[in-house]
């Protein structure tokens, strides 16, 4: 089907939540490449918003998921599920978590973390501790409660009144955080690197102070690792870059390699607050999604993708700094954590650069008028990075 025909159906039948989209539809992928319904080949440096970290059609992933698809896709959580138990084990053995609950998305995982933090203190006989401190510019999902936790009014205001119990403070401002803590605070919830708003990393010294504050005030520390988890920042989990262990952290996006799955990961003393009936999911942790997660974990470890993300992230950042000081002075700042990269521009041309890159068959994103957002698959090589930098330089010169 041609993209113009798809656009007509979309315009007639689909809710207009995404507005006018980029005029392309993809029908297959291989490695870091995508092919459109019109037969054009594109290079993906956005990974479906940090989902396709192992690339497209990875043979191990395809084999494991195809085999499971032919056997059993779904069964109720009333019964034991082998791949669910094995994925929970794999995540625990490779992280600071002791127990896992599986959901279907990042928003669901964050909802689960919020519920766990609240019920933890309620079962300790402290029901007054229910408020959670989150951060300005954060993004935690699009359900009513995760919108309430999100520190960007543009997403939440249309849906007011929101869920009560969230206080927002600026990131990396410890005095503001300390002042926000009161007798009702139960947790601090943050992204180690704020991705959706423009790749803003937490300061390491700041996070150390946050951890100590949580210990002093008897608060839980929750890391939203929906985007930073699964190798993106150069470690399997983002918290590992800071040598700080959260009480709860959440995963989604790359965990399923494109198959929807989310995870609430918690230490034993906190996880015990969930008793039978306290939380659940019809589809969460189904055999297909958990098999996809097992395949991703296998590929991440065997191919050392977190290490590659660290190496290539540093390589791309160095190349971008050369552009900034040379042929592309419009680049004012590069923020990067592994292969989670933002390019800040000093002129409002980011959407134009993104569109020019699309014309040149590269997929990236823009945030506002001045930020380019880069999230390539973790399988990229130095040659892939060189090709990208070369095309980006052309696009910036043509636009700026």
Secondary structure, DSSP 8 states (H G I E B T S, - for coil): --HHHHHHHHHHHS-SSS-S--S--EEEEEBTEEEETTS-EEEESSHHHHT-TT-BS-HHHHHHHHHHHHH-S---TTS--HHHHHHHHHHHHTSS-SEEEEESSHHHHHHHHHHHHHHHHHHTT-TT--EEEEETT----SSHHHHHHSS-HHHHGGG-S--S-EEEE-TT-HHHHHHH--TTEEEEEE-SEETTTT-EE--HHHHHHHHHHHHHHT-EEEEE-TTTTTTTTSSSSGGGGTT---SEEEE-GGGGTTS--EEEEE-HHHHTT--TTSS--SSTT-HHHHHHHHHHHHHHHHTTHHHHHHHHHHHHHHHHHHHHHTT-TTEEEEEEETTEEEEEESSS-HHHHHHHHHHTTEE-EEETTTEEEE---TT--HHHHHHHHHHHHHHHHHH-
